[in-house]
Amino acid sequence: MIAEQKEEPAMLHTNLPTKLAPGPRPLPVLGNTLGILRQGQVPFQVINWRRYGDLFRYQVGPYLAHTIVRPDHVRHVLAQRRDNYEKGPGYAKTRELLGYGLLTSEDELWQQQRRRIQPPFTHKNVTPFAQVMVASTLQMLEQWEAVAQQGATVDIHEEMTRLTLNIIGRTMFSFAVGESGSAIVAAYSTAAAHINLRLASFLDLPLVIPPPANRRFKGAVRTLDHLVYQIIAERRRHPNPPDDLLTRLINARDEESGTGMSDGQLRDETMTIFFAGHETTAEALTWAWWLLAQHPEVEARLAHEVAHVLAGKPPTAADLPQLVYTRMVW
């Protein structure tokens, strides 16, 4: 986890008191950017964790960052002393797409949105969506069976992205946004790719400057805004709306003030859940498949437990407590 602390010095000086966290020596202006680019983000983190321990600091250009590893450190930043920390410049870039949803908002707005959104995401309220997840997965497996009979291969990352898009679309909007030609998918892919590039850089052209990449990004965001606001308006008018996440967000109320969300807040939370609900999950699933391919003994143990517990039946939420090793893997 990377923590951004308020009122920290902008540069790392080796002659400052030793209570500062250790870390790799930064270069002028660039900081540790070259090391991250040479090693890769994950190897850079692992190498410096092994070298400096469970708390270390480094610079990305002018930005100072800390990596924390221990659960008690995470608790300190996110809970016990959360007022001492703010979300860093990466979140500001993400707001260009997601707005001020739960992921990117802070302070009073974050607390209010957290109170509104928590009830729809309790275990009891989320469990019914398991049926949608299983149905989408079974549909994908049927397609894989046809591919296997032809002796062809699949791109696992594309498959996991399509699967998670279909699941988040059906749970959020009650329709599969991952189907070919979806305007939401096309616009979101363009916008997310642009944000990812900006997150990897500490020198960005302002969005008011009109190079082609910025124009494409702003056009994609306009498309998303139009489509999402249209869906929200139709849902508000619906006399018997489906019981999906969007309906639950519309009905959510702040337990202190009793107020619901404006259309703008609904748009931001919808985009945030859409982003967090498919891309991160697709990446995690892709890596899990890759690691299973590297460790056949783990794959065999996983397959044995699934066969023993499910006995050929589709899984349900009630099966999860018995799938102990499976939950460790995934």
C-alpha positions in Angstrom: 0.0 0.0 0.0 1.3 3.5 -0.8 0.5 6.2 1.7 0.6 10.0 1.0 1.1 12.0 4.2 0.1 15.6 4.6 2.8 18.3 5.1 5.7 15.9 4.3 8.9 17.5 2.9 9.0 17.4 -0.9 12.5 15.9 -1.2 14.4 13.1 0.6 17.5 14.6 2.5 19.9 12.1 4.0 20.9 14.6 6.7 17.4 14.8 8.2 16.6 13.0 11.5 16.7 9.2 11.3 13.0 9.0 12.2 12.3 9.4 8.5 11.7 6.1 6.8 14.6 4.6 4.8 14.5 4.2 1.1 16.5 4.3 -2.2 18.5 7.4 -2.9 16.6 9.6 -5.4 18.1 11.4 -8.4 17.5 15.1 -8.9 14.2 15.9 -10.5 13.5 12.3 -11.6 13.6 10.8 -8.1 13.5 7.0 -8.3 11.5 7.0 -11.6 14.3 5.4 -13.6 14.6 2.5 -11.1 10.8 1.9 -11.4 11.0 1.9 -15.2 14.0 -0.4 -15.3 12.8 -2.9 -12.7 9.0 -2.6 -13.1 6.6 -1.4 -10.5 6.2 -4.7 -8.7 9.9 -5.8 -8.7 10.8 -2.3 -7.5 8.5 -2.6 -4.5 9.7 -6.1 -3.6 13.4 -5.3 -4.0 13.1 -2.2 -1.7 10.9 -4.1 0.8 13.6 -6.7 1.1 16.3 -4.0 1.4 14.6 -1.5 3.7 11.8 -3.4 5.5 8.1 -3.0 6.0 8.1 0.8 5.6 10.2 2.7 3.0 10.0 5.9 1.1 10.8 6.8 -2.5 10.2 9.6 -5.0 8.4 9.6 -8.4 9.5 12.9 -9.9 8.5 15.6 -7.4 6.2 13.3 -5.5 7.2 11.6 -2.3 5.6 8.2 -1.5 5.7 5.6 1.2 5.1 1.9 0.9 3.7 0.2 4.0 3.4 -3.6 4.3 2.3 -4.5 7.8 -1.5 -4.7 8.7 -1.0 -2.4 11.7 0.6 0.2 9.5 -2.4 0.0 7.1 -4.8 0.3 10.1 -2.8 3.4 11.3 -3.1 5.1 7.9 -6.7 4.1 7.0 -8.4 4.1 10.4 -6.5 5.3 13.5 -4.8 8.4 12.0 -6.7 8.8 8.7 -7.0 12.6 9.2 -3.2 12.9 8.9 -3.2 11.5 5.3 -4.7 12.5 2.0 -5.1 10.7 -1.3 -2.1 11.5 -3.5 -1.8 12.9 -7.1 -2.7 9.6 -8.7 -6.2 9.9 -7.3 -6.5 13.4 -8.7 -5.8 12.0 -12.2 -8.3 9.2 -11.6 -11.0 11.8 -10.8 -10.8 13.0 -14.4 -12.7 9.8 -15.2 -14.4 8.7 -11.9 -15.3 12.1 -10.4 -15.7 12.1 -6.6 -16.9 8.6 -5.9 -16.0 6.6 -2.8 -12.5 5.7 -4.2 -11.4 9.3 -4.9 -13.4 11.5 -2.4 -12.0 12.5 1.0 -13.1 13.9 4.4 -16.7 14.7 5.0 -17.9 13.8 1.4 -16.2 10.4 1.8 -17.8 9.7 5.2 -21.3 10.7 3.9 -21.0 8.5 0.8 -19.6 5.6 2.9 -22.7 5.8 5.1 -25.0 5.7 2.1 -23.3 2.9 0.2 -22.4 0.5 3.0 -25.9 -1.1 3.4 -26.3 -2.3 -0.2 -22.9 -4.0 0.1 -23.4 -6.1 3.2 -22.9 -9.8 2.9 -26.6 -10.5 3.0 -27.4 -8.0 0.2 -24.5 -9.0 -2.1 -25.0 -12.8 -1.8 -28.0 -12.9 -4.3 -25.7 -11.6 -7.0 -23.8 -14.9 -6.8 -26.3 -16.4 -9.2 -25.5 -13.8 -11.8 -21.8 -14.5 -11.4 -22.2 -18.3 -11.8 -24.5 -17.9 -14.8 -22.0 -15.6 -16.6 -19.2 -18.0 -15.8 -21.1 -21.0 -17.1 -21.9 -19.2 -20.3 -18.2 -18.5 -20.8 -17.3 -22.1 -20.1 -19.7 -23.3 -22.8 -17.9 -21.0 -25.3 -14.5 -22.4 -24.1 -15.8 -25.9 -24.7 -16.5 -25.1 -28.4 -13.0 -23.5 -28.7 -11.4 -26.6 -27.1 -13.2 -29.0 -29.5 -11.6 -27.0 -32.4 -8.2 -27.2 -30.8 -7.9 -23.5 -30.6 -6.7 -21.2 -27.8 -8.1 -18.3 -25.9 -6.5 -15.1 -24.6 -7.2 -15.5 -20.9 -6.9 -11.8 -20.1 -9.5 -10.9 -22.7 -11.7 -13.7 -21.4 -11.5 -12.5 -17.8 -12.1 -8.9 -18.9 -15.2 -9.9 -20.9 -16.4 -12.1 -18.0 -16.1 -9.4 -15.3 -17.6 -6.8 -17.7 -20.7 -9.0 -18.1 -21.0 -9.6 -14.4 -20.7 -6.0 -13.4 -23.1 -5.0 -16.2 -25.7 -7.4 -15.1 -25.3 -6.7 -11.4 -25.1 -2.9 -11.9 -27.5 -2.3 -14.8 -29.3 -5.6 -15.3 -27.8 -6.0 -18.8 -24.6 -7.3 -20.2 -22.4 -4.3 -21.1 -19.6 -6.6 -22.2 -21.3 -7.7 -25.4 -19.6 -6.8 -28.6 -20.2 -3.3 -29.8 -21.4 -1.8 -26.5 -20.9 1.9 -26.5 -20.2 1.9 -22.8 -17.4 -0.7 -23.1 -15.8 1.2 -26.1 -15.9 4.6 -24.3 -14.7 3.2 -21.0 -11.8 1.3 -22.6 -10.6 4.5 -24.3 -10.9 6.6 -21.1 -9.4 4.0 -18.8 -6.4 3.4 -21.1 -5.7 7.2 -21.1 -6.0 7.4 -17.3 -3.5 4.4 -16.9 -1.0 6.3 -19.1 -1.4 9.4 -17.0 -0.9 7.4 -13.8 2.4 6.0 -15.2 3.7 9.5 -15.8 4.4 12.5 -13.5 4.5 15.0 -16.4 1.2 15.3 -18.2 -0.2 17.8 -20.6 -3.3 19.5 -19.1 -6.5 18.2 -20.5 -7.4 21.7 -21.9 -4.5 21.3 -24.4 -6.0 19.5 -27.4 -3.6 16.8 -28.6 -5.4 13.8 -30.1 -5.1 11.7 -27.0 -6.7 14.3 -24.8 -9.5 14.8 -27.4 -10.2 11.1 -27.5 -10.3 10.9 -23.7 -12.7 13.9 -23.3 -14.9 12.5 -26.1 -15.0 9.1 -24.3 -15.9 10.8 -21.0 -18.7 12.7 -22.7 -20.1 9.5 -24.1 -20.0 7.8 -20.8 -21.7 10.7 -19.1 -24.5 10.8 -21.6 -25.1 7.0 -21.4 -24.9 6.8 -17.6 -27.1 9.8 -17.0 -29.6 8.4 -19.5 -29.7 5.1 -17.6 -30.1 6.9 -14.3 -32.9 9.0 -15.6 -34.7 6.0 -17.0 -34.3 4.1 -13.8 -35.7 6.9 -11.7 -38.8 6.9 -13.9 -39.2 3.2 -13.8 -42.3 2.2 -11.8 -40.9 -1.3 -10.9 -37.1 -1.1 -11.3 -35.0 -4.2 -11.1 -33.2 -5.0 -7.9 -29.7 -4.3 -9.1 -26.9 -2.2 -7.7 -28.0 1.0 -9.5 -31.5 0.8 -8.0 -29.9 0.2 -4.6 -27.7 3.2 -5.0 -30.7 5.4 -6.0 -32.5 4.2 -2.9 -29.5 4.6 -0.6 -29.9 7.2 2.1 -27.5 8.9 4.6 -28.5 7.5 8.0 -27.8 10.9 9.6 -29.4 13.3 7.2 -31.8 11.0 5.3 -30.8 12.4 2.0 -30.1 10.4 -1.1 -27.6 11.0 -3.9 -27.8 13.5 -6.7 -27.5 12.4 -10.3 -23.9 13.6 -10.3 -23.1 11.5 -7.2 -24.8 8.5 -8.7 -22.8 8.9 -11.9 -19.5 9.1 -9.9 -20.3 6.1 -7.7 -21.5 4.1 -10.7 -18.3 4.8 -12.6 -16.3 3.9 -9.5 -18.0 0.6 -9.0 -17.8 -0.2 -12.7 -14.0 0.5 -12.6 -13.3 -1.3 -9.4 -15.8 -4.1 -10.2 -14.2 -5.4 -13.4 -10.7 -4.2 -14.2 -9.0 -5.1 -10.9 -10.9 -8.4 -10.7 -9.9 -9.3 -14.3 -6.3 -8.6 -13.6 -6.3 -10.7 -10.4 -8.0 -13.6 -12.2 -5.5 -13.4 -15.1 -2.5 -13.6 -12.7 -4.2 -16.4 -10.8 -4.5 -18.5 -14.0 -0.9 -17.8 -14.9 0.3 -18.8 -11.5 -1.7 -22.0 -11.6 -0.1 -22.8 -14.9 3.3 -22.4 -13.2 2.4 -24.6 -10.2 0.6 -27.8 -11.3 0.6 -29.2 -7.8 -1.6 -26.3 -6.7 -3.8 -26.7 -9.7 -4.3 -30.4 -8.9 -5.2 -29.7 -5.3 -7.6 -27.0 -6.3 -9.3 -29.2 -8.9 -9.6 -32.0 -6.4 -11.4 -29.8 -3.8 -13.8 -28.4 -6.4 -14.7 -31.8 -7.7 -15.1 -33.2 -4.1 -17.3 -30.3 -2.8 -19.4 -29.5 -5.9 -19.6 -33.0 -7.3 -20.2 -31.6 -10.8 -22.9 -29.1 -9.8 -22.6 -25.3 -10.3 -21.4 -23.5 -7.2 -23.5 -21.4 -4.9 -22.7 -19.0 -2.2 -23.6 -21.7 0.4 -20.6 -23.8 -1.0 -18.0 -21.1 -0.2 -17.3 -22.2 3.5 -16.4 -25.7 2.2 -14.2 -24.4 -0.6 -11.3 -23.6 1.8 -8.3 -24.2 -0.5 -10.1 -22.6 -3.4 -10.6 -19.4 -1.5 -6.9 -19.4 -0.6 -6.0 -19.6 -4.3 -8.4 -17.0 -5.6 
